[in-house]
Amino acid sequence: MAFDIQTTKAPLKFPDQAIDQVMMISYMVDGQGFLITNREIVSEDIDDFEKGTRDHFTVFNEPDE
């Protein structure tokens, strides 16, 4: 399993859970990718997509955190 979390934050600072929001979370399990987006921040829905020749990502566009 691998994952990545993208957040808002001030320049040159680490994210602060008291004020920063999660923009998106991506993770992979056994070659299947998943992307969760926060539509409060991401302006449009993102469709499922392929990355490279064998990685497929299923996308969940959520209204908020």
Secondary structure, 3 states (H helix, E strand, C coil): CEEEEEECCCCCCCCCCCCCCEEEEEEEECCEEEEEEECCCCCCCCCCEEECCCEEEEEEEECCC
